[in-house]
């Protein structure tokens, strides 16, 4: 019985189960006390998804304004359409999907990291550090239901296929995954290709056929979609070779701080350990990280690159650092004292399990720092319970003849996602002049009927967020009829 318990403690299945729970919890932290989508991008995807499912076609109007959709806004339909199909089949409430799915997706990511790294000899160690991929409102992350969070799943999966499989079906899977990621999230597949590129090049000397097939599986989907997306590709290429000045704030120092300095040190040890061990797989992993970080540094320092790839590439960089950090943890676990020192010591357990003891201490300190840091991370909320209930009431009780609303721009994206109705303006990338005009209109008691009629606005929601608290502004405008608290309709 004792040996069975000891085997269970040492076994990988138990470690993977614990790490899966850790991954779920860390991704769930922003949702602990908030039942709705958090990031504004989540509300955007919910709006597009509902529009796709309502029309049953990719040919839909922009859900917030009713205008035709620009081509660049169609580039993530590969994420939105499967999401809508999943919800339609299962019938799961949208709030539950956006609250729990990020944690479930992150569990899958960590499990795939384990599968990939186990083949290289440091499976659970890499999975542990992969759990620490950070989430922030600027660069997103695994705690949000957004395309890049799903894109992270494919990094360890495609690394595993490229490193270990030589069958026709593995190249087909790489081709399919690449095509899917192109339709879902371009920055994800570009980051993965950058990481895989050193392996393709280095391995061509020993396995030219495998390298050519892998490269074909990765690059052929881009050529197939080029005729349909030439305008977008040409714009991105122009952006790639055009220097951007002034360069925005650097997110790298903050990201590294959020990720944790101990995991970074472990990744550095892993880089050294894999380099000393040698081998194409080891060296190409290190080179992939160097190449990706070099690309990110090029954008930050000199302004060359694409900002979306920079921001999302940071997440792929931290995930790969987690893999290499697992290799570093393995190197520490193999540490043993020199025989001369062992002979003088009277503590055989200490000498035998030195590396294991150091690993336990490092893991303890890492989690003791990382979990509170993630609990203290600040996340904004676009709406609260009162707003949600009001929007649901509008959805269920106000007909299609009232199709466009003026709402606090901060809440407007969620308003459309819940009600399906268009809005006058919304906050997305930052404050705008029309947004300031909207806030002034609501603060002024919604008295400007001319503004409403000129812009075909028939619904007014008067609850406003000032950056610190929600405030309610009634209206004495005789052209408006109050149908529920904070909800007014324009008289026909």
C-alpha positions in Angstrom: 0.0 0.0 0.0 2.8 2.3 0.9 4.6 1.7 -2.5 1.3 2.3 -4.4 0.8 5.6 -2.6 4.5 6.6 -3.4 4.0 5.6 -7.0 0.8 7.7 -7.2 2.5 10.7 -5.9 5.4 10.4 -8.3 3.2 9.5 -11.3 2.5 12.0 -14.1 -1.3 11.5 -14.2 -1.7 12.9 -10.7 0.6 15.9 -11.5 -1.3 16.6 -14.7 -4.6 16.5 -12.8 -3.3 19.0 -10.2 -1.8 21.2 -12.9 -5.1 21.1 -14.9 -6.9 22.4 -11.7 -4.2 25.1 -11.4 -4.6 26.2 -15.0 -8.4 26.3 -14.6 -8.2 28.4 -11.4 -5.6 30.9 -12.8 -7.7 31.5 -15.9 -10.9 31.8 -13.8 -9.5 34.5 -11.4 -11.0 37.4 -13.4 -14.4 35.6 -13.4 -14.5 34.8 -9.7 -17.0 37.5 -8.8 -18.2 38.6 -12.3 -20.6 36.5 -14.3 -20.4 38.4 -17.7 -17.9 38.8 -20.4 -15.1 41.0 -19.2 -12.9 42.4 -22.0 -14.5 44.6 -24.6 -13.2 42.3 -27.3 -15.3 39.5 -25.8 -18.4 41.6 -26.2 -17.4 42.3 -29.8 -17.0 38.7 -30.6 -20.4 37.9 -28.9 -22.0 40.6 -31.1 -20.5 39.2 -34.3 -21.3 35.6 -33.3 -25.0 36.4 -32.7 -25.2 38.2 -36.0 -23.7 35.3 -37.9 -26.1 32.8 -36.3 -29.1 35.1 -36.8 -28.4 35.5 -40.5 -27.0 32.1 -41.1 -24.4 33.6 -43.4 -21.1 35.3 -43.4 -22.6 38.2 -45.3 -23.8 40.3 -42.3 -23.8 43.9 -41.4 -21.6 45.5 -38.8 -23.6 44.7 -35.6 -23.0 48.1 -33.8 -23.7 50.5 -36.7 -25.6 48.4 -39.3 -23.0 49.4 -41.9 -21.3 47.0 -44.3 -18.4 45.1 -42.6 -14.9 46.1 -43.6 -12.7 43.3 -44.8 -10.3 43.4 -41.9 -13.3 42.8 -39.5 -14.0 39.5 -41.3 -10.6 38.0 -40.4 -11.8 36.4 -37.2 -15.0 34.7 -38.5 -13.2 31.4 -38.0 -13.4 32.0 -34.3 -16.9 33.4 -34.1 -18.8 30.9 -36.4 -17.7 27.8 -34.5 -18.5 29.6 -31.2 -22.0 30.3 -32.4 -22.5 26.7 -33.7 -21.3 25.3 -30.3 -23.8 27.5 -28.4 -26.6 26.6 -30.8 -26.0 22.9 -30.4 -25.5 22.9 -26.6 -27.9 25.6 -25.7 -25.5 26.8 -22.9 -26.1 30.3 -21.7 -23.7 32.9 -23.3 -22.7 34.2 -19.9 -21.6 30.7 -18.8 -19.7 30.2 -22.0 -17.7 33.4 -21.6 -17.2 32.7 -17.9 -16.0 29.1 -18.0 -14.7 28.4 -21.5 -11.4 30.4 -21.1 -10.5 28.1 -18.1 -11.4 25.0 -20.1 -9.4 26.1 -23.1 -6.4 26.9 -21.0 -6.6 23.5 -19.4 -6.3 22.0 -22.9 -3.4 24.3 -23.7 -1.5 23.2 -20.6 -2.2 19.6 -21.3 -0.8 19.9 -24.9 2.3 21.5 -23.4 2.6 18.5 -21.2 2.3 16.1 -24.1 4.8 18.0 -26.2 7.4 18.4 -23.4 7.0 14.9 -22.0 8.4 13.6 -25.2 11.5 15.8 -24.5 11.7 14.7 -20.9 10.2 17.6 -18.9 6.5 17.3 -19.3 5.0 18.3 -16.0 7.6 20.9 -15.4 6.7 22.7 -18.6 3.0 22.3 -17.9 3.5 23.9 -14.5 5.2 27.0 -15.9 2.7 27.2 -18.8 0.0 27.8 -16.2 1.6 31.2 -15.5 1.0 32.8 -18.9 -0.4 36.2 -17.9 -3.6 37.9 -18.8 -4.0 41.7 -19.0 -6.5 44.0 -20.5 -4.0 45.3 -23.1 -2.4 42.1 -24.5 -5.3 39.8 -23.5 -4.5 36.3 -22.5 -5.9 32.9 -21.5 -8.5 34.3 -19.1 -10.5 35.8 -21.9 -12.5 34.0 -24.5 -10.8 35.6 -27.5 -9.0 34.2 -30.6 -5.5 34.4 -29.2 -6.4 32.3 -26.2 -7.6 29.5 -28.5 -4.5 30.2 -30.7 -2.2 29.3 -27.8 -3.6 25.8 -27.8 -2.1 25.2 -31.2 1.5 26.1 -30.4 2.4 22.9 -28.4 0.2 20.8 -30.7 1.9 21.9 -33.9 5.3 21.7 -32.3 4.5 18.1 -31.4 3.4 17.3 -34.9 6.4 18.9 -36.5 9.0 17.5 -34.1 7.7 13.9 -33.8 5.4 12.9 -36.7 6.4 11.9 -40.2 3.1 10.5 -41.5 0.8 12.0 -44.2 -1.9 12.7 -41.7 0.5 14.8 -39.6 1.2 17.1 -42.5 -2.5 17.2 -43.3 -3.2 18.2 -39.7 -0.6 21.0 -39.9 -2.2 22.2 -43.1 -5.7 22.2 -41.6 -4.6 23.8 -38.3 -2.8 26.6 -40.3 -5.9 27.2 -42.5 -8.1 27.3 -39.4 -5.8 29.8 -37.6 -5.6 32.0 -40.7 -9.4 32.2 -40.6 -9.5 32.6 -36.8 -6.5 34.8 -35.8 -3.7 35.7 -38.1 -1.2 36.9 -35.4 -1.5 33.4 -33.8 -0.4 31.5 -36.8 2.3 34.0 -37.7 3.8 33.7 -34.2 3.7 29.9 -34.5 5.4 29.9 -37.9 8.1 32.2 -36.5 8.7 29.7 -33.7 8.8 26.7 -36.1 10.9 28.3 -38.7 14.3 27.5 -37.1 13.4 23.8 -36.8 12.4 23.7 -40.5 15.7 25.3 -41.6 18.0 23.3 -39.2 16.3 20.0 -39.8 16.6 20.4 -43.6 20.2 19.1 -43.5 19.1 15.8 -42.0 15.5 15.4 -43.2 15.0 17.6 -46.3 11.8 15.8 -47.2 10.3 16.3 -43.7 11.3 20.0 -43.7 9.8 20.6 -47.2 6.5 18.9 -46.3 6.3 20.8 -43.0 7.0 24.1 -44.7 4.4 23.3 -47.4 1.8 22.5 -44.8 2.5 25.8 -43.1 2.8 28.1 -46.1 0.5 26.6 -48.7 -2.7 27.8 -46.8 -1.4 31.4 -47.0 -1.0 31.1 -50.8 -4.5 29.7 -51.2 -6.1 32.6 -49.3 -3.9 35.3 -50.9 -6.2 35.9 -53.9 -9.1 36.5 -51.5 -7.2 38.7 -49.0 -4.7 40.4 -51.2 -5.8 43.9 -50.1 -5.3 43.0 -46.4 -2.0 41.2 -47.0 -0.6 44.1 -49.0 -1.6 46.5 -46.3 0.0 44.4 -43.7 3.2 44.0 -45.7 3.3 47.8 -46.1 2.9 48.2 -42.4 5.6 45.6 -41.8 8.2 47.7 -43.7 7.0 51.1 -42.6 8.5 52.5 -39.4 6.0 53.7 -36.9 6.8 56.8 -35.0 6.3 57.6 -32.2 6.5 54.1 -30.8 3.9 53.2 -28.2 4.5 52.2 -24.6 6.7 49.2 -24.0 4.6 46.2 -22.7 7.6 43.9 -22.4 8.8 45.0 -19.0 5.3 44.9 -17.5 4.6 41.5 -19.2 7.8 40.0 -17.7 6.9 41.4 -14.3 3.4 39.9 -14.6 4.8 36.6 -15.8 7.3 36.5 -12.9 11.0 36.8 -12.6 11.6 33.3 -11.2 10.0 31.6 -14.3 12.1 33.9 -16.4 15.2 32.7 -14.6 14.1 29.1 -15.1 13.6 29.8 -18.8 17.1 31.2 -19.0 18.5 28.1 -17.3 16.4 26.0 -19.8 18.0 27.9 -22.7 21.5 27.1 -21.3 20.6 23.5 -20.6 19.0 22.7 -24.0 21.9 24.5 -25.8 24.5 22.3 -23.9 22.5 19.2 -24.5 22.4 20.0 -28.2 20.3 18.3 -30.8 18.1 19.9 -33.5 15.0 19.9 -31.4 16.6 21.6 -28.4 18.5 24.2 -30.4 15.5 25.0 -32.6 13.3 25.6 -29.6 15.8 28.0 -28.2 16.2 29.6 -31.6 12.5 29.9 -32.0 12.2 31.9 -28.7 15.1 34.1 -29.7 13.6 34.8 -33.1 10.2 35.6 -31.7 11.6 37.9 -29.0 13.9 39.5 -31.6 10.9 40.3 -33.7 9.1 41.8 -30.7 12.1 43.8 -29.8 12.5 45.1 -33.4 9.0 46.5 -33.2 9.5 48.1 -29.8 12.9 49.6 -30.4 12.8 50.6 -34.1 9.0 50.6 -34.9 9.1 48.0 -37.6 6.4 45.4 -37.5 2.6 45.0 -37.0 1.3 46.0 -33.6 -1.3 43.2 -33.4 1.5 40.6 -33.9 3.6 42.4 -31.4 0.9 42.4 -28.7 -0.3 38.8 -29.3 3.2 37.5 -29.9 4.1 38.5 -26.3 1.7 35.8 -25.2 3.3 33.1 -27.4 6.6 34.2 -26.1 5.6 33.7 -22.5 4.1 30.3 -23.3 7.3 29.2 -25.0 9.3 30.6 -22.1 7.2 28.3 -19.9 8.2 25.3 -22.0 11.9 26.3 -21.8 11.4 27.0 -18.1 10.3 23.4 -17.7 13.5 22.3 -19.2 15.3 24.6 -16.7 13.4 23.0 -13.8 14.5 19.6 -15.1 18.1 20.7 -15.1 17.8 21.8 -11.5 16.1 18.5 -10.5 19.2 16.6 -11.8 21.6 18.5 -9.5 23.8 16.3 -7.3 26.6 17.2 -4.9 30.1 16.2 -5.9 31.2 12.9 -4.5 34.0 14.5 -2.4 31.4 16.6 -0.6 29.0 13.7 -0.3 31.6 11.6 1.4 32.0 14.3 4.2 28.3 14.8 4.8 26.2 12.7 7.2 22.9 13.6 5.5 22.4 11.1 2.7 18.9 12.2 2.0 20.0 15.8 1.4 22.7 14.7 -1.0 20.5 12.3 -2.8 17.5 14.6 -3.2 19.3 18.0 -3.5 17.8 18.7 -7.0 14.3 17.6 -5.9 14.4 19.8 -2.8 15.5 22.8 -4.8 12.7 22.2 -7.3 10.1 22.1 -4.5 11.4 25.3 -3.0 11.5 27.1 -6.4 8.0 25.9 -7.2 6.7 27.0 -3.8 8.1 30.5 -4.1 7.0 30.8 -7.8 3.3 29.9 -6.9 3.4 32.0 -3.7 4.3 35.0 -5.8 2.4 34.3 -9.0 -1.1 33.5 -7.6 -1.4 36.6 -5.4 -0.1 38.7 -8.3 -2.9 37.4 -10.6 -5.5 37.9 -7.9 -4.4 41.5 -7.6 -4.5 42.1 -11.4 -6.9 44.9 -12.3 -9.7 44.2 -14.8 -12.4 46.6 -15.9 -16.1 45.8 -16.1 -18.2 47.4 -18.9 -21.5 46.7 -17.2 -23.0 45.6 -13.9 -26.0 43.7 -12.9 -28.3 46.7 -13.2 -27.2 47.3 -16.8 -27.4 43.7 -17.7 -31.0 43.4 -16.5 -32.0 46.6 -18.3 -30.4 45.4 -21.6 -32.2 42.0 -21.3 -35.5 43.8 -20.7 -34.9 45.9 -23.8 -34.1 42.8 -25.8 -37.2 41.0 -24.7 -39.7 43.9 -24.7 -38.8 46.5 -27.3 -39.6 45.7 -30.9 -37.5 46.0 -34.1 -39.2 49.3 -34.9 -36.9 50.8 -32.2 -33.6 49.7 -33.7 -30.9 52.3 -32.7 -30.0 53.5 -29.3 -27.8 56.2 -27.7 -26.0 54.7 -24.8 -23.0 55.5 -22.7 -20.2 54.6 -25.1 -18.5 52.6 -22.4 -21.5 50.3 -22.2 -22.5 50.4 -25.8 -20.6 47.4 -27.0 -22.2 45.2 -24.3 -25.6 46.8 -25.2 -25.4 45.6 -28.8 -24.1 42.2 -27.8 -27.1 41.6 -25.4 -29.9 43.5 -27.3 -28.9 43.0 -30.9 -29.7 46.7 -31.5 -27.4 49.3 -33.1 -25.8 52.1 -31.2 -24.9 55.7 -31.9 -21.3 55.3 -30.9 -19.1 53.1 -28.6 -15.8 53.1 -26.9 -13.3 50.6 -28.4 -9.8 51.8 -28.8 -10.2 55.0 -26.7 -12.2 58.2 -26.1 -13.6 60.0 -29.2 -15.2 63.4 -29.8 -18.6 61.7 -30.6 -18.3 59.7 -27.4 -17.8 63.0 -25.4 -20.8 64.4 -27.2 -22.9 61.4 -26.2 -21.9 61.7 -22.6 -22.8 65.4 -22.6 -26.2 64.5 -24.2 -27.0 62.1 -21.4 -25.7 64.3 -18.6 -27.8 67.2 -20.0 -31.0 65.2 -19.5 -31.2 63.9 -23.1 -32.9 67.1 -24.1 -31.6 67.4 -27.7 -34.4 65.8 -29.7 -32.9 67.1 -32.9 -29.8 64.9 -32.3 -32.0 61.9 -31.9 -34.1 62.5 -35.0 -31.1 63.4 -37.2 -29.4 60.1 -36.3 -32.5 57.9 -36.2 -32.0 57.2 -32.5 -35.2 55.9 -30.9 -33.9 54.4 -27.6 -32.1 56.3 -24.8 -30.4 54.6 -21.9 -29.5 57.2 -19.3 -27.2 55.3 -16.9 -23.7 56.6 -17.3 -20.3 55.4 -15.9 -17.9 58.3 -15.1 -14.8 56.1 -14.5 -15.5 55.5 -10.8 -19.2 54.9 -10.4 -22.5 54.6 -12.2 -24.8 57.6 -12.3 -28.4 57.8 -13.4 -29.6 60.8 -15.3 -33.3 61.1 -15.8 -34.9 63.1 -18.7 -37.7 65.7 -18.7 -37.7 65.8 -22.5 -41.4 65.7 -23.6 -40.4 63.9 -26.8 -39.2 60.9 -24.7 -41.4 58.3 -22.9 -39.9 56.5 -19.9 -40.8 52.8 -20.3 -38.6 51.5 -17.5 -36.1 53.0 -15.2 -33.3 54.6 -17.2 -34.9 53.5 -20.5 -36.7 56.0 -22.7 -38.3 55.7 -26.2 -38.6 58.5 -28.7 -42.2 59.4 -29.5 -43.1 58.5 -33.1 
